[in-house]
Amino acid sequence: MGDLGDIVNLASQVVKVLDSNEVQSMGNLATALPRGVDPLSTDGNWKRLDSPMLMTITWPAEYPTFSDDDVLNLGVIWTYGGSVHGEGRFIKDAEAFVTVGHISSTYTYNVAAKFADSGTPIGPGPTAMLTGTFNVRVSRWITGAEPSLMIGFTILGDGSGSMKRLA
């Protein structure tokens, strides 16, 4: 077994979670475990979040009389708290996803998610931290592509996390 501070993620490829307005599943789920450790060989202290971490993004309707605002919910859910021989708090089964509230007929949304290749050990123990991004691309069939929107997220092996818009 490797060093508990050498935390890796084996599912770090870019994944489309919304492709041309169609929701996609992530497939391989992300982890933040010490190198060489299988999630099945960890201690059984794992807990799944009761509810996902969500951020709602709204694009106001161009003609509110005729259409609703476009709404996407970006989310991350994960299992946390597992340890290796009683040490550390790690992450497994982390999944990025999108749910659609409303999409206007003239807009196309594509959302890609990516988790970092490795986790960062925080403090003694350690507690694993895994970061990632959502890249939201919007286009309208009349005017073409709009600037991408980047959302960053951080999840921790203690069950906490945060999401924010990146510049």
Z-matrix of the N, CA and C atoms (Angstrom, degrees):
N
C 1 1.454
C 2 1.521 1 109.05
N 3 1.338 2 115.20 1 142.68
C 4 1.451 3 120.64 2 -179.19
C 5 1.515 4 113.08 3 -79.70
N 6 1.309 5 114.78 4 -179.78
C 7 1.451 6 123.85 5 176.58
C 8 1.537 7 109.10 6 -64.02
N 9 1.335 8 118.41 7 136.60
C 10 1.463 9 121.35 8 -179.70
C 11 1.524 10 112.30 9 -63.47
N 12 1.313 11 117.92 10 -20.95
C 13 1.462 12 121.58 11 178.22
C 14 1.515 13 113.81 12 -86.83
N 15 1.341 14 117.62 13 -6.53
C 16 1.467 15 122.18 14 177.94
C 17 1.535 16 107.51 15 -93.81
N 18 1.334 17 115.86 16 78.79
C 19 1.465 18 122.31 17 -171.87
C 20 1.526 19 109.53 18 -95.10
N 21 1.330 20 116.05 19 128.24
C 22 1.460 21 120.99 20 -178.52
C 23 1.527 22 110.79 21 -125.14
N 24 1.332 23 114.47 22 161.57
C 25 1.459 24 123.01 23 175.07
C 26 1.521 25 107.10 24 -123.48
N 27 1.317 26 117.75 25 122.86
C 28 1.462 27 121.24 26 -177.00
C 29 1.528 28 112.74 27 -89.21
N 30 1.321 29 119.14 28 -1.91
C 31 1.466 30 122.39 29 -179.91
C 32 1.519 31 109.62 30 -126.64
N 33 1.326 32 116.72 31 75.09
C 34 1.457 33 119.92 32 -173.49
C 35 1.528 34 113.74 33 -114.77
N 36 1.331 35 118.36 34 13.60
C 37 1.458 36 119.92 35 179.72
C 38 1.528 37 110.50 36 -72.94
N 39 1.334 38 116.17 37 159.12
C 40 1.462 39 120.88 38 174.68
C 41 1.523 40 107.54 39 -72.99
N 42 1.319 41 116.74 40 132.52
C 43 1.463 42 122.00 41 -177.54
C 44 1.519 43 109.06 42 -127.87
N 45 1.320 44 117.09 43 131.54
C 46 1.464 45 120.20 44 173.33
C 47 1.517 46 108.24 45 -77.99
N 48 1.327 47 116.47 46 121.51
C 49 1.458 48 121.08 47 176.65
C 50 1.530 49 111.59 48 -104.51
N 51 1.344 50 116.49 49 -10.36
C 52 1.456 51 123.02 50 170.30
C 53 1.520 52 106.20 51 -145.76
N 54 1.335 53 116.97 52 118.47
C 55 1.457 54 121.70 53 -175.80
C 56 1.521 55 108.86 54 -125.11
N 57 1.330 56 116.26 55 111.64
C 58 1.467 57 121.97 56 -177.68
C 59 1.526 58 111.41 57 50.04
N 60 1.332 59 115.10 58 50.65
C 61 1.471 60 125.08 59 177.12
C 62 1.525 61 113.81 60 71.96
N 63 1.327 62 118.62 61 6.10
C 64 1.466 63 122.24 62 179.06
C 65 1.527 64 109.24 63 -106.27
N 66 1.338 65 117.05 64 125.46
C 67 1.459 66 122.12 65 -179.95
C 68 1.529 67 109.83 66 -69.01
N 69 1.334 68 116.91 67 135.63
C 70 1.455 69 123.58 68 178.54
C 71 1.532 70 108.80 69 -120.64
N 72 1.329 71 117.12 70 151.72
C 73 1.467 72 118.69 71 175.30
C 74 1.523 73 108.67 72 -91.31
N 75 1.318 74 116.27 73 158.30
C 76 1.452 75 121.35 74 -174.12
C 77 1.531 76 113.40 75 -74.48
N 78 1.299 77 118.66 76 -26.79
C 79 1.465 78 119.71 77 -179.54
C 80 1.515 79 111.07 78 83.10
N 81 1.328 80 118.32 79 -97.77
C 82 1.470 81 122.49 80 177.42
C 83 1.521 82 109.82 81 -80.89
N 84 1.327 83 116.26 82 125.25
C 85 1.460 84 121.01 83 -179.63
C 86 1.523 85 110.12 84 -87.48
N 87 1.319 86 116.02 85 150.60
C 88 1.467 87 121.99 86 -176.22
C 89 1.531 88 110.75 87 -83.85
N 90 1.331 89 114.66 88 155.79
C 91 1.459 90 122.26 89 176.33
C 92 1.524 91 109.36 90 -138.10
N 93 1.296 92 116.23 91 160.43
C 94 1.466 93 122.31 92 169.75
C 95 1.518 94 105.63 93 -136.24
N 96 1.340 95 114.20 94 89.70
C 97 1.463 96 122.76 95 -176.88
C 98 1.517 97 109.37 96 -130.64
N 99 1.337 98 117.09 97 157.01
C 100 1.462 99 118.61 98 174.99
C 101 1.527 100 110.20 99 -58.77
N 102 1.322 101 115.97 100 145.25
C 103 1.463 102 122.13 101 -179.92
C 104 1.536 103 110.03 102 -52.72
N 105 1.327 104 116.16 103 131.18
C 106 1.453 105 121.48 104 176.33
C 107 1.523 106 115.03 105 86.11
N 108 1.333 107 118.43 106 -1.94
C 109 1.466 108 121.26 107 -179.25
C 110 1.529 109 108.98 108 -96.22
N 111 1.318 110 116.69 109 127.68
C 112 1.454 111 123.20 110 176.28
C 113 1.530 112 107.86 111 -86.93
N 114 1.360 113 118.21 112 136.36
C 115 1.468 114 119.36 113 179.94
C 116 1.529 115 113.34 114 -55.54
N 117 1.324 116 117.58 115 -29.16
C 118 1.465 117 120.30 116 -179.07
C 119 1.523 118 112.67 117 -72.98
N 120 1.337 119 117.03 118 -17.34
C 121 1.461 120 119.75 119 -179.53
C 122 1.528 121 112.64 120 -95.29
N 123 1.335 122 117.49 121 5.74
C 124 1.463 123 120.86 122 -179.45
C 125 1.526 124 110.04 123 -86.51
N 126 1.333 125 115.03 124 166.35
C 127 1.460 126 120.61 125 176.96
C 128 1.531 127 109.39 126 -66.32
N 129 1.305 128 117.99 127 152.64
C 130 1.462 129 123.01 128 -172.95
C 131 1.509 130 116.10 129 -84.20
N 132 1.310 131 119.33 130 36.18
C 133 1.467 132 121.61 131 -179.54
C 134 1.525 133 112.34 132 -93.63
N 135 1.329 134 117.94 133 20.63
C 136 1.460 135 121.27 134 -176.41
C 137 1.522 136 111.33 135 -70.77
N 138 1.346 137 115.31 136 141.62
C 139 1.454 138 122.50 137 175.90
C 140 1.525 139 107.93 138 -132.40
N 141 1.310 140 117.20 139 136.66
C 142 1.464 141 121.98 140 175.47
C 143 1.526 142 107.51 141 -92.68
N 144 1.327 143 116.94 142 139.33
C 145 1.462 144 120.27 143 175.94
C 146 1.516 145 109.74 144 -55.18
N 147 1.326 146 116.82 145 140.96
C 148 1.466 147 120.89 146 177.21
C 149 1.523 148 111.14 147 -67.70
N 150 1.321 149 116.22 148 -37.21
C 151 1.465 150 120.83 149 177.08
C 152 1.529 151 108.19 150 -143.04
N 153 1.320 152 117.30 151 149.44
C 154 1.465 153 119.99 152 -177.41
C 155 1.522 154 112.58 153 -70.22
N 156 1.309 155 115.42 154 160.15
C 157 1.459 156 121.87 155 170.64
C 158 1.531 157 105.90 156 -81.36
N 159 1.332 158 117.38 157 123.45
C 160 1.465 159 121.78 158 -174.50
C 161 1.519 160 112.54 159 -125.37
N 162 1.334 161 114.95 160 149.19
C 163 1.459 162 122.42 161 169.60
C 164 1.523 163 106.96 162 -134.02
N 165 1.318 164 116.65 163 124.90
C 166 1.460 165 121.69 164 178.73
C 167 1.520 166 108.88 165 -95.24
N 168 1.337 167 115.46 166 128.24
C 169 1.463 168 122.01 167 177.60
C 170 1.524 169 107.02 168 -112.83
N 171 1.335 170 116.59 169 129.30
C 172 1.458 171 121.71 170 -177.88
C 173 1.522 172 109.97 171 -122.92
N 174 1.318 173 115.85 172 133.03
C 175 1.458 174 122.75 173 172.43
C 176 1.523 175 106.47 174 -111.52
N 177 1.350 176 117.24 175 115.53
C 178 1.468 177 119.63 176 -177.38
C 179 1.533 178 111.27 177 -60.14
N 180 1.328 179 115.75 178 142.57
C 181 1.465 180 121.45 179 178.47
C 182 1.525 181 109.50 180 -63.65
N 183 1.336 182 114.98 181 138.90
C 184 1.457 183 119.49 182 178.46
C 185 1.526 184 110.71 183 -68.36
N 186 1.318 185 116.38 184 -35.64
C 187 1.462 186 122.50 185 177.87
C 188 1.527 187 108.00 186 -128.37
N 189 1.351 188 117.61 187 84.13
C 190 1.471 189 121.59 188 -173.02
C 191 1.531 190 114.69 189 -58.00
N 192 1.302 191 117.41 190 -24.23
C 193 1.466 192 120.00 191 178.73
C 194 1.528 193 111.09 192 -66.18
N 195 1.338 194 116.20 193 -31.88
C 196 1.463 195 121.24 194 -173.61
C 197 1.523 196 114.39 195 -106.60
N 198 1.330 197 118.09 196 -12.84
C 199 1.462 198 119.62 197 -175.15
C 200 1.527 199 110.52 198 -149.35
N 201 1.327 200 115.08 199 154.81
C 202 1.459 201 120.97 200 175.28
C 203 1.521 202 109.94 201 -85.29
N 204 1.332 203 116.49 202 164.38
C 205 1.460 204 121.13 203 171.95
C 206 1.524 205 109.50 204 -62.00
N 207 1.329 206 116.47 205 149.98
C 208 1.468 207 120.75 206 172.76
C 209 1.518 208 108.07 207 -83.75
N 210 1.342 209 116.90 208 134.95
C 211 1.456 210 121.43 209 -175.15
C 212 1.528 211 109.76 210 -136.02
N 213 1.328 212 115.87 211 125.57
C 214 1.462 213 122.61 212 172.08
C 215 1.520 214 108.05 213 -122.60
N 216 1.317 215 116.40 214 139.90
C 217 1.458 216 122.13 215 174.00
C 218 1.519 217 107.87 216 -110.17
N 219 1.329 218 116.76 217 116.74
C 220 1.463 219 122.25 218 177.39
C 221 1.517 220 107.28 219 -95.73
N 222 1.325 221 116.66 220 133.97
C 223 1.452 222 118.57 221 -176.71
C 224 1.510 223 114.35 222 -143.60
N 225 1.326 224 114.20 223 159.01
C 226 1.464 225 122.68 224 174.63
C 227 1.524 226 106.52 225 -137.32
N 228 1.323 227 115.66 226 135.72
C 229 1.458 228 121.04 227 174.38
C 230 1.521 229 107.38 228 -134.33
N 231 1.337 230 117.35 229 145.48
C 232 1.457 231 120.66 230 -176.83
C 233 1.514 232 111.02 231 -153.40
N 234 1.330 233 113.96 232 165.50
C 235 1.456 234 123.13 233 174.73
C 236 1.524 235 106.13 234 -105.74
N 237 1.313 236 117.28 235 137.69
C 238 1.468 237 120.43 236 -171.24
C 239 1.533 238 111.12 237 -138.16
N 240 1.334 239 115.23 238 168.53
C 241 1.456 240 121.73 239 169.24
C 242 1.502 241 117.41 240 92.65
N 243 1.331 242 118.24 241 -10.01
C 244 1.465 243 119.68 242 178.94
C 245 1.519 244 111.10 243 -64.87
N 246 1.323 245 116.48 244 151.38
C 247 1.465 246 120.30 245 -178.05
C 248 1.526 247 109.81 246 -129.29
N 249 1.311 248 114.84 247 169.05
C 250 1.458 249 122.56 248 177.18
C 251 1.522 250 106.90 249 -116.06
N 252 1.325 251 116.57 250 113.59
C 253 1.470 252 122.26 251 -176.49
C 254 1.526 253 111.51 252 52.81
N 255 1.361 254 115.85 253 39.30
C 256 1.459 255 121.71 254 177.22
C 257 1.518 256 114.65 255 80.11
N 258 1.323 257 118.16 256 2.26
C 259 1.475 258 120.54 257 -178.46
C 260 1.519 259 110.87 258 -114.53
N 261 1.325 260 115.01 259 144.17
C 262 1.455 261 122.26 260 175.50
C 263 1.513 262 113.45 261 81.76
N 264 1.333 263 114.25 262 166.19
C 265 1.466 264 122.85 263 173.06
C 266 1.523 265 105.77 264 -135.01
N 267 1.321 266 115.77 265 116.89
C 268 1.450 267 120.53 266 -170.32
C 269 1.529 268 111.44 267 -118.59
N 270 1.342 269 116.19 268 -179.93
C 271 1.466 270 123.68 269 -174.39
C 272 1.516 271 109.15 270 -125.12
N 273 1.325 272 116.20 271 138.74
C 274 1.463 273 120.36 272 170.04
C 275 1.527 274 108.74 273 -143.53
N 276 1.323 275 115.74 274 165.95
C 277 1.471 276 123.25 275 176.82
C 278 1.523 277 112.89 276 52.74
N 279 1.331 278 116.74 277 40.96
C 280 1.467 279 120.85 278 177.23
C 281 1.523 280 108.71 279 -81.44
N 282 1.318 281 115.46 280 130.47
C 283 1.460 282 120.62 281 -176.52
C 284 1.518 283 110.34 282 -133.79
N 285 1.329 284 115.72 283 131.51
C 286 1.460 285 122.13 284 172.26
C 287 1.529 286 107.22 285 -96.73
N 288 1.327 287 116.71 286 142.27
C 289 1.463 288 119.58 287 -178.33
C 290 1.523 289 110.61 288 -152.05
N 291 1.327 290 114.81 289 167.10
C 292 1.460 291 122.42 290 176.28
C 293 1.522 292 107.81 291 -130.80
N 294 1.328 293 116.11 292 138.92
C 295 1.464 294 120.50 293 166.71
C 296 1.520 295 106.92 294 -119.52
N 297 1.309 296 115.40 295 144.81
C 298 1.461 297 121.41 296 -176.03
C 299 1.519 298 109.28 297 -101.65
N 300 1.339 299 115.68 298 124.91
C 301 1.453 300 120.66 299 172.97
C 302 1.522 301 109.95 300 -85.29
N 303 1.328 302 115.83 301 -50.82
C 304 1.469 303 121.75 302 178.08
C 305 1.519 304 108.47 303 -161.48
N 306 1.327 305 116.24 304 141.81
C 307 1.463 306 121.93 305 172.63
C 308 1.521 307 107.75 306 -134.21
N 309 1.338 308 116.42 307 126.57
C 310 1.468 309 121.62 308 177.81
C 311 1.524 310 109.81 309 -68.54
N 312 1.308 311 115.45 310 153.35
C 313 1.466 312 120.50 311 -175.11
C 314 1.524 313 113.89 312 -66.73
N 315 1.325 314 119.03 313 -21.66
C 316 1.465 315 120.67 314 -178.02
C 317 1.532 316 113.30 315 -93.73
N 318 1.338 317 117.70 316 -0.03
C 319 1.465 318 121.40 317 -178.27
C 320 1.523 319 111.32 318 -111.27
N 321 1.328 320 115.19 319 148.65
C 322 1.460 321 122.08 320 173.35
C 323 1.521 322 108.03 321 -125.44
N 324 1.334 323 115.74 322 131.12
C 325 1.457 324 122.20 323 179.77
C 326 1.522 325 109.25 324 -117.37
N 327 1.329 326 115.80 325 135.00
C 328 1.458 327 123.41 326 172.70
C 329 1.522 328 107.05 327 -128.36
N 330 1.319 329 116.35 328 131.39
C 331 1.461 330 120.63 329 179.79
C 332 1.521 331 108.36 330 -128.48
N 333 1.335 332 115.78 331 124.96
C 334 1.462 333 121.83 332 174.99
C 335 1.521 334 108.37 333 -112.27
N 336 1.328 335 115.79 334 141.86
C 337 1.468 336 121.39 335 177.95
C 338 1.519 337 108.78 336 -121.02
N 339 1.323 338 115.57 337 146.93
C 340 1.459 339 120.66 338 176.82
C 341 1.514 340 109.39 339 -145.69
N 342 1.324 341 115.83 340 129.68
C 343 1.458 342 122.36 341 171.94
C 344 1.521 343 107.91 342 -94.89
N 345 1.332 344 117.11 343 151.05
C 346 1.462 345 122.56 344 178.30
C 347 1.534 346 110.87 345 -63.82
N 348 1.334 347 115.79 346 156.12
C 349 1.468 348 121.97 347 179.10
C 350 1.520 349 112.84 348 -67.65
N 351 1.316 350 115.87 349 -29.55
C 352 1.468 351 118.85 350 -177.01
C 353 1.521 352 109.82 351 -138.58
N 354 1.318 353 114.49 352 157.35
C 355 1.450 354 120.82 353 176.74
C 356 1.515 355 109.83 354 -97.61
N 357 1.304 356 116.00 355 157.55
C 358 1.456 357 121.09 356 179.47
C 359 1.519 358 109.08 357 -104.16
N 360 1.332 359 118.03 358 126.35
C 361 1.468 360 119.12 359 175.55
C 362 1.525 361 110.08 360 -75.93
N 363 1.328 362 116.44 361 130.13
C 364 1.464 363 121.52 362 179.74
C 365 1.527 364 108.23 363 -114.39
N 366 1.315 365 115.53 364 124.26
C 367 1.461 366 121.98 365 174.05
C 368 1.518 367 114.74 366 65.98
N 369 1.339 368 115.17 367 -173.75
C 370 1.465 369 119.01 368 178.62
C 371 1.522 370 109.49 369 -72.68
N 372 1.263 371 115.78 370 151.30
C 373 1.463 372 118.49 371 178.26
C 374 1.499 373 114.50 372 122.64
N 375 1.287 374 124.81 373 -58.12
C 376 1.463 375 129.92 374 -18.47
C 377 1.534 376 110.98 375 -91.60
N 378 1.349 377 115.95 376 173.95
C 379 1.460 378 122.43 377 169.96
C 380 1.525 379 106.52 378 -100.00
N 381 1.342 380 116.06 379 127.18
C 382 1.462 381 120.22 380 -179.55
C 383 1.521 382 110.97 381 -77.45
N 384 1.346 383 114.93 382 142.57
C 385 1.456 384 121.54 383 173.19
C 386 1.522 385 107.00 384 -125.80
N 387 1.330 386 116.59 385 133.20
C 388 1.457 387 122.08 386 178.84
C 389 1.520 388 107.91 387 -127.44
N 390 1.327 389 116.55 388 133.13
C 391 1.461 390 121.24 389 -179.11
C 392 1.525 391 109.96 390 -111.48
N 393 1.322 392 115.38 391 165.34
C 394 1.455 393 120.27 392 177.68
C 395 1.513 394 110.60 393 -168.71
N 396 1.328 395 114.62 394 177.55
C 397 1.462 396 120.58 395 -179.84
C 398 1.525 397 110.95 396 -140.14
N 399 1.316 398 114.03 397 153.29
C 400 1.456 399 123.59 398 165.92
C 401 1.523 400 106.13 399 -111.31
N 402 1.329 401 117.69 400 132.38
C 403 1.456 402 122.35 401 173.16
C 404 1.528 403 106.38 402 -112.98
N 405 1.331 404 116.60 403 112.12
C 406 1.458 405 122.11 404 -177.38
C 407 1.527 406 107.89 405 -102.56
N 408 1.340 407 115.16 406 117.84
C 409 1.469 408 120.66 407 177.47
C 410 1.524 409 109.09 408 -111.28
N 411 1.328 410 114.63 409 131.08
C 412 1.458 411 121.94 410 -176.31
C 413 1.523 412 108.17 411 -122.14
N 414 1.328 413 115.67 412 136.46
C 415 1.467 414 118.94 413 172.75
C 416 1.524 415 108.62 414 -141.02
N 417 1.295 416 113.59 415 152.32
C 418 1.466 417 120.71 416 178.86
C 419 1.512 418 106.58 417 -121.23
N 420 1.306 419 117.25 418 135.28
C 421 1.452 420 119.64 419 -173.35
C 422 1.524 421 112.59 420 -62.89
N 423 1.330 422 119.11 421 -20.15
C 424 1.470 423 121.49 422 179.50
C 425 1.529 424 111.15 423 -87.04
N 426 1.336 425 117.57 424 -45.68
C 427 1.471 426 121.34 425 -172.04
C 428 1.520 427 114.22 426 -105.60
N 429 1.321 428 119.38 427 -8.96
C 430 1.462 429 121.72 428 178.86
C 431 1.518 430 113.08 429 88.51
N 432 1.334 431 115.12 430 -159.83
C 433 1.466 432 122.06 431 -173.86
C 434 1.520 433 111.78 432 -72.95
N 435 1.322 434 114.80 433 143.97
C 436 1.456 435 122.80 434 172.77
C 437 1.524 436 108.19 435 -105.09
N 438 1.339 437 118.84 436 166.03
C 439 1.474 438 119.92 437 178.70
C 440 1.533 439 111.06 438 -59.04
N 441 1.334 440 115.29 439 142.88
C 442 1.470 441 120.36 440 177.59
C 443 1.516 442 110.54 441 -67.26
N 444 1.310 443 114.68 442 153.34
C 445 1.455 444 122.43 443 176.12
C 446 1.525 445 106.85 444 -114.55
N 447 1.323 446 117.51 445 126.02
C 448 1.463 447 122.26 446 179.83
C 449 1.523 448 109.51 447 -109.04
N 450 1.332 449 114.71 448 130.38
C 451 1.460 450 121.99 449 177.29
C 452 1.521 451 106.74 450 -120.98
N 453 1.319 452 117.22 451 127.32
C 454 1.462 453 121.89 452 177.06
C 455 1.517 454 110.62 453 -102.15
N 456 1.330 455 115.57 454 147.73
C 457 1.465 456 119.15 455 176.35
C 458 1.513 457 110.29 456 -138.64
N 459 1.320 458 114.25 457 153.53
C 460 1.464 459 123.50 458 177.60
C 461 1.515 460 107.19 459 -132.92
N 462 1.339 461 116.24 460 130.69
C 463 1.459 462 120.36 461 174.94
C 464 1.517 463 108.42 462 -124.58
N 465 1.331 464 116.47 463 148.89
C 466 1.460 465 121.06 464 -176.73
C 467 1.525 466 111.54 465 -125.66
N 468 1.329 467 114.71 466 156.67
C 469 1.448 468 122.38 467 179.69
C 470 1.515 469 114.11 468 -68.72
N 471 1.342 470 117.81 469 -5.11
C 472 1.466 471 120.47 470 175.33
C 473 1.529 472 111.41 471 -98.11
N 474 1.350 473 117.73 472 4.10
C 475 1.460 474 122.70 473 177.88
C 476 1.506 475 114.42 474 94.32
N 477 1.324 476 118.98 475 -5.85
C 478 1.464 477 120.37 476 179.08
C 479 1.533 478 109.58 477 -87.68
N 480 1.325 479 115.23 478 165.48
C 481 1.445 480 119.95 479 178.77
C 482 1.512 481 110.81 480 -174.88
N 483 1.327 482 115.77 481 172.78
C 484 1.457 483 121.00 482 178.98
C 485 1.525 484 109.83 483 -152.85
N 486 1.335 485 115.16 484 155.49
C 487 1.457 486 122.98 485 175.31
C 488 1.517 487 107.83 486 -134.34
N 489 1.350 488 115.65 487 143.49
C 490 1.469 489 118.57 488 175.80
C 491 1.513 490 109.53 489 -155.50
N 492 1.324 491 113.66 490 156.34
C 493 1.453 492 121.00 491 174.47
C 494 1.507 493 109.07 492 -72.24
N 495 1.316 494 116.69 493 135.57
C 496 1.464 495 121.14 494 177.47
C 497 1.522 496 108.61 495 -98.26
N 498 1.332 497 116.56 496 152.22
C 499 1.478 498 121.01 497 -177.80
C 500 1.499 499 112.68 498 -62.12
